[in-house]
Amino acid sequence: MGLVLHGAPSSRTRRCIWTLEEVGAEYEFRAIDLAAREHHSAEYLMLNPNGRVPTLVDTDSDLVLFESAAICQYIARKFPESRLLPANGSRAQALHDQWMFWVTTELEQALWSMGKHKFALPPEQRIASMLDTAMFEWNRAAPVLARALEESDGPYLLGAERHLVDILVAHTLLWATRFKVPLGHKVLEEYLELMTSRASYTRAKRFDT
């Protein structure tokens, strides 16, 4: 069976699908209906005790993996010929790790705060003022990314070649547009257009409903 990805394309699952398509992997996608709370079913919780998506199952190595960034990195390592990751021990690898951690802890978190206090948390746990705080955090993080792209030696974050981090960054920018958060910088808009013009992204959208 090989690689089986469980998830919902409207979530962080999309970055995993995009990565699978970018490396040309053969895989099975199993849709999880979040509205029907399938992610809280006993069967799914056996795979992912967090009750969240996505989850990757690699039946060839008897591996069950959650956390979307970890899943994407596993896929990239499994298909080294795709060159999604810089050479081990290189300067580029260090910078790639830096931006991988940054996008998940800084850029994305502002949007996730918005999502939690708009729809993800139970209504009684939502705090309306957190939306203003989250926008403040976004407006602080976005210029950092814009400056890095402006100073890059190529169209991608680390230069002339695309890497895994570009998929995660582009997915986060897509999330911003979905939340109607202005990107605020022309270089971010151009970068997002570049990334979403990739054939792998077009193929990844085929699971949308």
N, C-alpha and C positions, 0 to 999 in steps of 0.2 A: 504493500500500500504506500509506503514511503512517507511523504510529508502531508499532513492533514492540518489545515488551519481552521479553527473554530472562531467565529466572530461575526461582527456586523459592520458592513462597509462604512456606515455613517460614523464609526468610532475610530479609535487608534488602530483598529484592524486594517484600515486602508493603507497605512504605511507598510504593514507587513505584506499585504497583497502586492503593493507596488514593488517592494524589494524582491519578492518571488518572481514577478514578471521581469524585473530588470536583469536578474541573473539567468533567466530562461529556465527556471525549475519546473519540473512536473510536480503537480500537487493537487490535492482535493480541497475544495472549500466547502465547509459546512456552516450554513447560515444559522445564527442564533437570533431568535426573535426577542429583542429586549422588551418590547411592549408587552409581550406575553410572559415575561420574566423567566424565559428559558435559561437565562444565565444563573438563576437561583434553583434550578432543578437539582435533585439529588444526583442525577447522572453527571451533570456538568460540574457540580461542586467536587466530584471525585477527581476531576481533572484540574480544576482551578478553585481552590478553597476560598479565594477572594470573592468569587461570584462576579467576576468582571471579564471582559473580553479585551484582547484576543488570547487564545491559547493555541500553541503549536504542539502537535504530536508527531514525532519522528519514529515511526514503527520500526525502521531499520536499526535504530540504536536504542530502542526502548526508552525514549526521552519524552517527557512532558514538560513544556516550558511556558511560563507566563511572563508578563511585562513586555510590551511591544518593542522597546528599544533593544532588549536582550534577544528577542526573537529575530529582529532584523539583523543584528550582529551575528547571530548563529548562522543565519542563512548566508550572509556575506562570507563568513569563514568556510562554510561548507562548499561554496562555489568560488574558490580563489581565482579561477580564470576570468571571472567577471571584473576583477580589479576594483571592487567596491571599497576595499580597505587598503590603505597605504602599506608599504613594506614594513615588516616587523622591525622595531627598533629604530625606525627612521624619525627624522624631525617632523615629517608630515604626519606620522602616526601620532606623535605627541599632540600636535595641533588638532588632529582629527578627534582624539579623545577629549581634548579640552572643549571643543564645540559640541560634541555629542552630549557631554554632561551639561553644558550651558543651555542647550536648546530645551532639554527636559526639565531643568531646575529653574530657569529664568524666563525664557521666552514663552514656553508652553504654560507654565504655571499661572501666569496672569490670565490666560484664556480659560484654564481649568477652574480658576476661582470664579470667573464669570459663570461658567457652566454649572458649577455646584450651587451657586446662589440664585440661579435662574430656574433650573429644572432637576438637577441631579440629587440634591439633598431633599429630605422630607420638608414640606412647606414650613413646619414649625422650627426648622433648623436654619432656614435661609435668613440672611441679613442683607437688607437692601443696600446699605451703605458700603458693603463689600464690593459692589460693582464699581463704585468710584475708586476704591483702593486698587482694584484690579486694573482699571484703566490707567491709573498712575504708574503701576508697575510695568504695564505694556509700553507706555510712552517713555519709560526709562530704558527698557531693554531694546526696543526696535532700533533706535539710533546706533546702538552698539553693533548690531548686525549690519545695518546700512553702511557704516563706516568700514567694517571688515570687507564687505563686498566691493566697495569703492577702492580699497587698497589692494585687493586681490590682483594677481598677475593674469587672471583669466576670468571667464564668465561665472565660474563656480567658486565656492567659498575658499577652497584651497588652491585655486589656480585654474589651469587649463583642463584638468580632468575632473569629471564628476565622481563623487564618492557617496558612501552611505549617508553621511551627515547631510548631504544636499537633499536627500529624500525626506529626512526627518524635518529639516528646516522648511522645505517647501510644503510639506503636509501641515506644519504648524501655521504657515501663512495662509493656506487654504482654510484652515479652521478659523482664522481671524476674519477672512472675507465672509465665511458662513455666519459668523456672529455680528457681521456688519461693523467690524472694527477697522477703521481706516489704516492702511499700511503706512501712510504718511511720508513715504520716500519713493521717489521714482525708481531708484535702483532696486528696491524690493519688488515693485510691480514688474519691472523688466525681468528680474530673476525668476519670479513666480511664473511668468509667461514662458520663459525658457524651459523651466522644469516641466511644466504641464504640457508642453508641446512634444515631450518624449513619447515614443510609441508605447513604452512600458506603462506610462500613466493611463493612456487611452485604453489599453488592454485591462488594466486594473479596475476600470470603471464598469466593466461588463457585468459585475455582480450587483450593481446598484438596482434598487427596485423603485 
